[in-house]
Amino acid sequence: MDAIEQSDTANLKEELGDLLLQVVFQARMAQEVGDFDIDGVAEAISNKLVERHPHVFGDAEADTPDQVLTNWEAIKAEERKAKGVERTSMLDGIPNHLPALLKARRAQEKATRVGFDWDSVDEVVAKVDEEMGELRQAMSDADEGHIDEEMGDVLFALVNLSRFLSTDPERALRKTIDKFGERFRYIERRLEHEGTDVHEATIEQMDALWEESKKTRGGS
């Protein structure tokens, strides 16, 4: 991801090689015990792409992304049924290991496929405001357990808002983290230039340099 985001093609080639090594390595071990080989891996993904995109490789119609997703879910359901895998919820199948923001986004997307969704972005914004109010109340009550719950509700609502705004919350948060890092490092460099140890700097000094970094590099 770092190589892609930094448009570092040389490093991207190297990192893709690292990924490919794992695929080849696992396929080779499976081949040695008679399970499958690298050709079988390639064939499996090829077949999956063809089967799950009948609007491309077959006669099915899908004029919008939503129709593509609806067909995709129906085909996956048939595949699970053929394998004897029973799913009792639309939310089944979301990997537990996903980062929390991405997992929240996946859960919301799956729920929307049966119509469980807000009608407008204004409703989502109102929900964010409502959850913030509940978080403030929990903070006022000094209820640590309730604060934890309400903070999760706020984050979940913000992920919903990002979905309505067609913004990837993971990407947006990473960009903000990177921006924070750049500006904090600016503070450190400026303090070092002035002969001040960052551990001894006052919050007023750091705030002033933070604002200076915004003017120097732009942004909010």
N, C-alpha and C positions, 0 to 999 in steps of 0.2 A: 504494500500500500504506500509506503514511504517513497519508493522508487517511482510509482505511478504519479503520485501527487506532486513530486518534484520534477517530473518529466525527465528523469535520469535514465535514459535508454540503456546506457552501459550497465548500470546497476540492475535495471529491470531484467536484462538478459541473464545476469548472474542469478538473480532471485528466482526467475522462472526455472532456471536449471536446478536450483535447490528443490523446488516443488516437484519438478519432473523426476528427480532422483527418488523421491519418496514413492511416487506412483510406480516407477520401474522396480524399485526395491520390493515393495509389497506384492506387486504382481509376480515377481520372480520367486518369492517365497511361496506364494500360492501355487505357482506352477510346479514347484518341486514336490509338493504334497498332492498334486493331481487335481487341484480345485479349478483354477483358470489361469490364463496367461495374459500378457499385455494386449494381444490381439482381441481377446475376449472383452477386456475393459473398453477398448475403442468401439467394438461392436455394440456393447451394451448402451453406451451413451448415444451412439448413432441411432439405434433403434428407439431409445427413449425420446429423442428429439423428434423423430418422424411420427411416433405414436401420439405425442402430446401436442403436435402442431398440425392437426388435420386441415386447418385453414390454409396451410402452406403446402403440405404434401398430399392433401386429399381433397375432398369435395365439400368439407364443412365450411360454413360461413362465419366470419368473425370480423365485423367492420370496425369495432372499437376495442381498445385495450381491455375494457370491462368484459366484453364478450370472450376475448381470449382467455382471461382469467377464469371465467365461468366454465368454459370448455375444459380448461386445464384441471380444475378441481373435480369435474365430473369424470374425466378420464382417470385421474389418480384414484378416485373412489372405486372405479371399476377394476383398476389394477390391484388395489388392496383386497377387494372382494375375491378376485381370482386367486390371490395368494392366501386366502383364509384369514386375512388380518382385519379385525373388527375395530372400527372407530365409533365411539359413542358421542363424540362432540366435534363441532367444526374446529375447535381449538386443538384437537389432537394432532400430533405430528410436528408441533413447534419444538425445535431442539432446546433442551434445558440449558445447554452451554452457551447460548447466544448472549451477547452483551445485553444488559437490561433495556437500553433504549431501543435496540433493534427487535428484541423479543416483544416489547410493548407494541411496536409498530406492526409486527406480524400478527399479533393477536387482534389488533384493531382492524387490520385489513381482512382477516378471515371473518370477523363478525359482520363486516359490511356486506359480505357476499350473500347474506340472507336478509339484508335490509336493516340490520341493527346499526344505525348511524345517525348523525345529526343531519338536519336539512340544510344548514347554512353555516358559514364560518363565524357569523355573529353569535350563534348559539355556542360554538366552541369557545370563543373569547369570553362569553359570559360564564361558561363553566370554569375556565381558568380563574376568573375573578372570584367565583364562588369558592373554589378550593383554596385560593389564597386567603380568603376571609376565614375559612375554617382552620387554616394553619395558624393564622394570627391568634385565633381564639385558643388553640391548643398551647401556643407559646405563652399567652396570658395566664393560662391555667397551670403552666409549668408541668404539664403532663408529658413526660418523656415518651411513653409508649404511644400516646395519641399524636405527638409531634412527628414521630417516625412514620406513622400511618398517613398523616395528612401531607407530609413532604412527598411521600410516594404518590398520593393522589394528584398533587400539583404537577409532578414530573410526568405522570401518565396523561394528564390533561394537555400539557405542553407538547407531548409527542403527538397527540391527536391534532393539535393546532398545526404542527409542522406538516402533518399529512394533508390537511386541508389546503395548506399553502404550497404543497408540492416541494417541500424542503426536507432533505434527509437530516434527521436530528443528530445522528452520529457525525456526519460530515460538518454540520454547523457547529457542533460543540468542539470538534477537533480544531476547526479554524479559530474559534475563540481561544482555545487553550494555546495554540501557536501564537496568536496575537498577544496574549498575556505574557507568554515567555519572552517574546521580542521586547516588549516594553519593560519588563522587569529586568532583563539583561541590560537595557539602556540605562536604567537607574543604577545598576551595579557599576557599569563602566564610568558613568559620570561621577559617581561618588569616589571611585578609585582615582579618577583624574584630579579630583579636588583634594585627594589625600585623606578621605574619610572612610573609615571601616563601615561596611554596610550594617554590621551588628550594633554600631554606635550611632547610626543616623536616626534622626527623629522622624516620626510619621509625617510631620509637616514638610521636612526636606524631601522625603520620598514621594509624597503627594505632588509637590511642586515639580519634581522631575518626571513623574508619571504624566502630568499635564503637558510638560515640555515634549515628552516623547510622542504624544498624540499630535502635537503641532508639527513636529519634525517629520513624522512618518505618515500623518494623516489618519483618518478614521475617527471612530467615536469610542 
